[in-house]
Structure formats: C-alpha cells, structure tokens
Amino acid sequence: MKIAVVVLNWNGRKLLETFLPSLVRYSKEASLYVVDNASSDDSISFVKTNFPEVQVVVNTENGGFSKGYNEALKHIDASIYALVNSDVEVTENWLAPVIEEFQKHPNTGIVQPKILDYKNRDTFEYAGAGGGFLDALGYPYCRGRIFNSLEKDRGQFDDSISIQWASGACFFIKSSIFQELEGFDEDYFAHQEEIDLCWRTSNLGHDIRYVGTSTVYHVGGATLQESNAYKTFLNFRNSLYSLLKNLPSDKVLQLIFIRMCLDGIAGIRFVLQGRPIHTIAIVKSHISFYRNAKKIVAKRKASNHKQNFFQTKSIVWSHFVMNIKKWNKLV
C-alpha cells in the first residue's frame, strides 16, 4: 500500500519543530507531506530548510481543516491517506499495525490508532482516545473518554475493533473512499467533520476500525483552545449538521428537537458556571444551523441512512445522572 502521511499546518512553525522529527524518524514506509493553509509565519521555509524529505503543498487560503485537506489531497497520490494533526507525536512502528489492519479486513475504509495525551502520557486523550462511538442521541464519546472524564491507559484498549468514528487527530482513510465521498464537508470548517465522513463511509458499507497496537500522542486544543467560544459554536452546530445529513427520515426531526432542547440545558449550565460566552456560542450555533438547514438537507440525497448506526444507550444519562465515567461501566 502506498501511504501518504499528511500534516495540515497553519502558523504552526513551533509545532512542526516539535513534532515533525518523530514523523520523519518513524514513517519510513510512507511519503511525508506538510499542507500549509496560507500561514503568515515562516512555516514553509522552516520545513524546506530543515526537513528536505518532507514535501510541501501550499493552499492559497485558510479553509480550515475540511477545505485544507480537500484541496491538498487532490495533489497527493496514495492508496491510503494518513491525516495527522501538527500537534501529534508518533511512535516507533505506528504505521505497521494500521497497514496490517487494512490488509486483514479488506472492507475497512477508515482506521484510528490509540491516542494518548502528550502531556499526561499514561492517559487517553480527549480527541479519539480508544475509538469513537455515538450514543442514542448522537452524542460522540470514546472508549477511555466520556465527556471530560479521561481514563488511564492500562492496556484495556490494546485490541482491534469496529468503531463508529475515528478521530481527525490521526485519521487513516482509503483514498478511493475519500474521493468517492468528495472528502470532508467544507461547511463544517473544523470540528466533527471526521464524524460526518465516518458516518457517510459507513453508509456506503465500509467498516471503521480502531487499532490499539498503534500509539500516538496528541497535545489537543493547539489550534482552537478548549476555552475558545468559537470551538463551542463549531461543535454544537456541526453536530446538528451531522444529524440532519445522515439520520433516517423517520428519526431526524425527533432527534434534532431533543438535541436542541438539551443544548438549551447546556447553555444554562454554562451560565451557572460563569461562562456565558459559551451560552452565546450555542445560541449562535442554532441560528447558523437554521440559516444553513436547506443547504444541509440537499446533501442527504447520496446517503443510505442507517437505522442502527447509534448505540442504544444515552451517554448523557449515564454520565450526568448515573455518574458513570468509565467505558467498562457502560456495558
């Protein structure tokens, strides 16, 4: 398999300086690319000077995660794209288990490795952890991470299983599927577009897999910090986008209504926590959703909407009412 490891960069010279060395050292089986999203710093010259083995693709504008990758991958020839955040440290032999997974399971379309916290290296990282799932209401959660509760890595997820979504922090996808689905939805800009792409990949009949014998370390929040209200806006709006695009017709209105009510409760909770700026972000996310609903509905046509894509449990009830914080307590 021809593997292309592709790192998206925007004004991330310091991140590239820190994390490109591990990619160069441990990715001998792959071709390496840095995609620059119209940076204003010296990222491009830094890469060309210090990492001549890394190829550079320059986008003319900062189209975010979605458009940035969509534009760049048109110019990259490979059978598998490995999309890696600029704040990810890879480890020795990280590629081999993933390649083997694609070979052992020909129906596999997307693979995610184990993602641990770069700063707390024995702990799962928020974005992806031990593989992603969606609950009965479409809320994303992971093995090893339920909302903000993170588990220690004790080898409990060193397996290989089917999952529902893979993290965009380290995201392997067959190029043929990426092209067939026309890549990430650029209306998302950033956040949760990988969930949408996984959902659409699953709707085509392909499997999403997690491989726990491949490990990477992710800083997380390096582009949009957790405290950034724009991140709140994107997460809430884009989650609604995914429901509207991909749910079966007999489920879509009911679930979106429930989710918007729960979003209101989340907004009240932010106010009580003294973070009203995030409440405002939720209101703006709903306004944006309404404004763009017609456009999103038009994207439903190509999707074979699966009735059984979600888990049956409610992660909101399990976590906030039953106080469950670990994956093994859910099953």
N, C-alpha and C positions, 0 to 999 in steps of 0.2 A: 504494500500500500504506500502511495506517495503522500506523505504527511506535510502539511504546511502549518507551522506554529505562528500565529498572527497576533501581535500585541497592538492594541489601539492606544494612541497617545495624544494627550492634549496638554501642553505646557507641563510636561512631567519629566523634565530632564533629571531631577533628583531621584525620582522613582526608577527611571531607566538605569541610572548609575548604580542603584542598589540592587535591582532585580534582574537586569539583563545577564549578568555574569552566570547565574545559575542556569538560565535557559540555554546559553551558549555551551556551558560545560556538560549539561545532561541531555541535550537534544540532538545528538549526532545523527540519529535516524531521520531527522526532519530538516526541511528548509525553514529558515527563520526570517520573519518579516516584522518591521515596525510600520504601522499605518499612522501617519500624522494627520490630525484633524485641524489643520491650519493653525498650528501653535505660533505664539508670538515670542517664545523663548528660543534658546539655541538647541532644542532637542535634536533636530535633524543633523546639524553639523556635529553634535556630540556623538551620535550613533555612527555616522560615516567615518569619523576620525578614530574612534575607539573600538568599534565593532565592525570591521570591514566585511565580515562573513554574514552580517545581517543586512538584508535588502530593505530598502525604504520605499514606501508608497506614500505619496503626498496627496491628500484631499484638498480641494480648493476652498472648503468651508468646514466649520464645525457643525456637522449634522447630528451630533450626539452619538451614542452607542449604535443605534439602529442604522442610520444612514451612513455613518462612518464605515461600518463593516460592509454594508451592502455595496457601497461604491468600490471599496478596495478589493473585495473578493472577486469582482469582475475581472481583475487583472492578475489573479493568482491561480496557477494551475496545480491542482492537487486532487486526490481522491478523498482525503479527509482534511477538514479544516479544524485545527485546534485553536480556539479563540481564548486568549489568556489575558486577563487584566494586567495592567502595568504594575500593580502592587502585589503580584503573586510570585512567591519563591517556589520553584520546582525542586524535586529531589532526584537522586540517582535512580535510574530505572523507572521513571514515572511514565514513560511512553509505552514500554513493552506490554504491561498488563492491559492497557486500553486497546492496543492494536490486536492483541490476542482475543479480547472480548468481541471486537468486530468480526474477527475471523471465525470464532466459535459459534456465534449467533448471527448468521447472515441477514436476518430480518432487523437487526439493530440499526437504528438511524442516528441515535444520539447517545453519548456516554459522558458521565461525570466521574472524576476521581474523588477520593476522600479529601475534604477541605478543612484544614485546621487553622487555628488562629496564629498568625505570625508573631504576635506579642505574647500570647499565652499558649505555648506550643503543645501543651497536653490537652487543650480544649478545642472542641469543634467551633468552627467559625460560622457566624450568622448566615452568610450567603451560601447556602447549599449543604453544608455540614456532611451528613451521611446519606444524602439523597432526598429529593423533594417530593412532597405529596400535596394534594388539595383535599380539604375536608368537605363535608356535606353542603356547605355554603360557599365553597370555592375559595376559602382562605388558605394561603400557602403555609406550609410548615415543613420541617425536616426531621429525619432521624438525627437525634443529637441536638436539635434546636426547636423548641416550641415557643413561639413569640420571642421574648427576650431571655428565656431560660436556656442556658447552654450546658451541655454535658461534658464531662471529661472523657477523653478518648482512652478506653481501656481495652481496645481491640474488639469491642462489641459489634462494630460495623465493618469488620475486615472481610466482608462477604462480597458476593456479586449477585445483584437482584434487579428486577424490573422496578422502575420508579415512575412517577408521573411528570416530574420536571427536573431538569438539570440546571445548575447554576451558571449564569453568564460569566462568573469569575473564571471558570475553567470549563470550557464547553466544546466537546468534540462532536462534529456532525459530518455526515457524508455530503460531499459537495453536490452530488446529484439531487439529493433531497432539498438542500438549501436553495439550489437553483429552481427546482420544480415549484417550491413554495414562495419563490421570489424574496427569500431572505426574511429579515426582521421587518416588522411593521413600523415604518418610519413615523407614523403618527404618535408612537409611544415616546419618542426621543430617547428616553433612558428609563430603566427600571421596569421589570416584569415582562419585557418583550421576549425574554427567553422562555417564560412560562407559556406565552401565546404560541411561540414557534414549536415548543414541545407538544402542546395540545393539538396543533394542526398536523404535526408529524404523526402523532398517534392516530388522528382521524384518517390518515392515509393508510393505516395498518402497520406502521413501523413501531418497533419497540424502543423505549427509553431505558437505559441501563446505568447502574452505578457499579463502580469497581473499587472496592476498598483496599486493594493491594497496591494502588497507585495513590501517592500522597502529595499534596501541595499545601503551601501555607499562604494565607491571604490576609493582608492588612485590613481591608474593608473600610468603606466610607472615605477613601482617599480622594475621590472626585467630588462627591456631594456628602458632606458630613451628616451624621445622624441628626444633629440639631438643626439642620437646614430645612426650613419650611417648604422649600421647593421640592425636596425629596418626598415629603409628606404628600404634597399635591400630586406628584407623579405616581406614587404608589397607590393612592386611593383612586385616582382617575383611571389609571391603566388597568387596575384590577377589574373595574366595571367594564372597560373596553373588552377585556378577555371574555367576560361572561356574555356580553352582548354578541360577540362574534361567534362563540363556539358552543354555547349551550343548545340543547334540543329546543325546538319551538315551544313545546308544552311546558318547559321549565323556565324559560328565560325571563319572563316578566315577573313571575313569582319570586325568583331568587334575587333579581335585581332590586325589587321593592324591599325585601328583607335586609339585603346588604346595605341599602341606603339608610334604612332605619337604624341599623347597627352603627353605621358611620356617624349618625347623629349622636348616638350614645358615646362613641369615641371622642367626638368633638366636645361634649360636656365634660368628659374625663380630662381632656387636655386643659380646659378652663380651670377645673378643680386642682390640677397640678401646677397652675400658674404659667401655663404655656399657651395662651390664647392665640398666638401667631399660627399654631398648628391647626387650631379650630378654623381660623380664617382660611387656611390652606385647604381644608376639607370642603368648606363651602365653595371655594373657587374650583375645586376638582369636580364637584357636582355640576356647577354652571358650565364648565368646559365639556363635561360628558353630554349634557343636554344639547349644547351647541353642535356637537360633532356626531350625535347619535345616528342621524340619517346616513352619514358617510360610513360609519362603522357597520350599520345594518347591511349596506351594499356589499360588504366583504364576507357576509355569511354564505354566499352562493356556492363557493367552492368547497365548503366543509361538510364532511359526513359526520354530523353531530352525534357523539356517542352518549348513550343513556347512562352508562356505568363508569364514566371516567373518574368521578369523585369517589373518595372514601365515604362510608356511611356515617361515620361519627362526626360530631361537631367539636372542633378543636377549641372554639370559643367557650363552650360549656365545660369541656374537660379541663381547660386551663384556668379560666377565671372563676368558675363556680366550684368545680371539684378539686381545684388546686393541684392538678396533675402537671408535672414539669419534665417528666422523662418518657421517652418513647415506649419503654417496656411496660409502663403503667397503663398505656392506652389499649393494649391488646390483651 
